[in-house]
């Protein structure tokens, strides 16, 4: 087990090389620097300004700061990165920046009493750019004498409003690698911002065999009216292989584990149909109403290649339910996080209520007592609820204390289809346990005496709580400074966090209690029945390495996991 996760760590680390920057000697701004400048400016920012900007003493900006076409003076505190485009940065005495300072088209003037937690980089040459809404796009004339024909074409192509799209989907045991080809179009008529993406899907399993099972499509159109508040309307038509549960680990992590060590932590079904939605948004809140109609069908695991463990058999893909489903759901999101993918503070609340119905559903196999399973198509109407609450707090200049609670439940009506049930255990929820680890009673998938092929999720309800403490530090390697105090030569500066955490959770069925799996509709299982773990690790932002140990089942060995994002 340790060897598998060491191989995963090496595979993930090899995918991202440390940046090395040489002294700025060219007459024009290098294209890679221009691209990085636009990328940094477009990151979520707590303070985004044009022209002269001042962060006074006593003021703390809880997130990134991005300024263009003017000088930025900092006398207070910035809990994030600082990016200045075509202007200079002045760090006065008492100024503190917790991460990087990046300046293009100017210089950095830094008092000896100013504190910077990351790298300081400055390029005197200006950046040529244009703004498309809030997004900065570096123009290809920024480094015209240094730009080959391919990069000139690439710059013009990236700024085009209609372009060819070639994408790779998530590598999994059912599809292999789904390759998606098509067109992406963006227009901004008077009525709002219109986007259309039309993709055909060609799956790699069975050597890209030209069969109906290997072909699909995904077409999405949306119209957004308003910037900070307004409405969005959308349509989607699809023939895709969809995951039954996608909340625990990301698509990139599924790719890493599947392709790296032959471990796919999701179940899949075919979904062919369409949906329409309307979304209202204002500031930190949004509400979406969606109607979907789709035909569900079962899919079988294939035999795609993997780097390691190629002699092992893939876990079977469970035979889930099949039929024509109608769904109406309402989703509410409240998001005050400073940065969505790297939050320093704030709330994230995602609440969803769903009603689904069908006139005929062919039920997949379940454990005895989970529901009255039958091979005869059966009509049903079900309700399902979902709540994901997260709180991020900065408790010291380098310390973060974060909380998460996830609750999923049946909301009455018929038993939930297998595609809409819950499970727990493994890398994304309780890393101290293996994925859906079988214990007695099985509080991770709610199986009883008989476990169906593929061990599908069968729980009517689940509850998970996670707590973590993060402490930031910076790793500096091969870094030297010029006489002016600016970074010069090859250097690597990487912000890191060490993390300690604990998790607790379980799933259960609703019904007459007494066997450790079933509890009444208004009953919460006793806390001593929940599985818990604790662990620690190092988080680079794009790569996390953790060790976790069950503290409920001491006989369970310590596990090592790799993440390609924050734990939550």
Secondary structure as GFF3:
##gff-version 3
##sequence-region A 1 568
A	DSSP	alpha_helix	2	14	.	.	.	ID=ss1
A	DSSP	alpha_helix	31	42	.	.	.	ID=ss2
A	DSSP	beta_strand	47	50	.	.	.	ID=ss3
A	DSSP	beta_strand	53	55	.	.	.	ID=ss4
A	DSSP	beta_strand	60	61	.	.	.	ID=ss5
A	DSSP	beta_strand	65	68	.	.	.	ID=ss6
A	DSSP	beta_strand	72	74	.	.	.	ID=ss7
A	DSSP	beta_strand	77	78	.	.	.	ID=ss8
A	DSSP	beta_strand	82	85	.	.	.	ID=ss9
A	DSSP	beta_strand	89	91	.	.	.	ID=ss10
A	DSSP	beta_strand	96	97	.	.	.	ID=ss11
A	DSSP	beta_strand	101	104	.	.	.	ID=ss12
A	DSSP	beta_strand	108	110	.	.	.	ID=ss13
A	DSSP	beta_strand	115	116	.	.	.	ID=ss14
A	DSSP	beta_strand	120	123	.	.	.	ID=ss15
A	DSSP	beta_strand	129	132	.	.	.	ID=ss16
A	DSSP	beta_strand	135	138	.	.	.	ID=ss17
A	DSSP	three_ten_helix	140	146	.	.	.	ID=ss18
A	DSSP	alpha_helix	149	158	.	.	.	ID=ss19
A	DSSP	beta_strand	162	168	.	.	.	ID=ss20
A	DSSP	beta_strand	178	187	.	.	.	ID=ss21
A	DSSP	beta_strand	193	203	.	.	.	ID=ss22
A	DSSP	alpha_helix	205	208	.	.	.	ID=ss23
A	DSSP	three_ten_helix	212	214	.	.	.	ID=ss24
A	DSSP	beta_strand	215	225	.	.	.	ID=ss25
A	DSSP	beta_strand	229	243	.	.	.	ID=ss26
A	DSSP	alpha_helix	251	261	.	.	.	ID=ss27
A	DSSP	beta_strand	268	282	.	.	.	ID=ss28
A	DSSP	beta_strand	285	298	.	.	.	ID=ss29
A	DSSP	beta_strand	322	335	.	.	.	ID=ss30
A	DSSP	beta_strand	346	362	.	.	.	ID=ss31
A	DSSP	beta_strand	378	394	.	.	.	ID=ss32
A	DSSP	beta_strand	399	413	.	.	.	ID=ss33
A	DSSP	three_ten_helix	418	420	.	.	.	ID=ss34
A	DSSP	beta_strand	461	477	.	.	.	ID=ss35
A	DSSP	beta_strand	480	481	.	.	.	ID=ss36
A	DSSP	beta_strand	487	488	.	.	.	ID=ss37
A	DSSP	beta_strand	492	510	.	.	.	ID=ss38
A	DSSP	beta_strand	518	519	.	.	.	ID=ss39
A	DSSP	three_ten_helix	527	529	.	.	.	ID=ss40
A	DSSP	beta_strand	531	539	.	.	.	ID=ss41
A	DSSP	beta_strand	544	550	.	.	.	ID=ss42
A	DSSP	beta_strand	559	563	.	.	.	ID=ss43
###
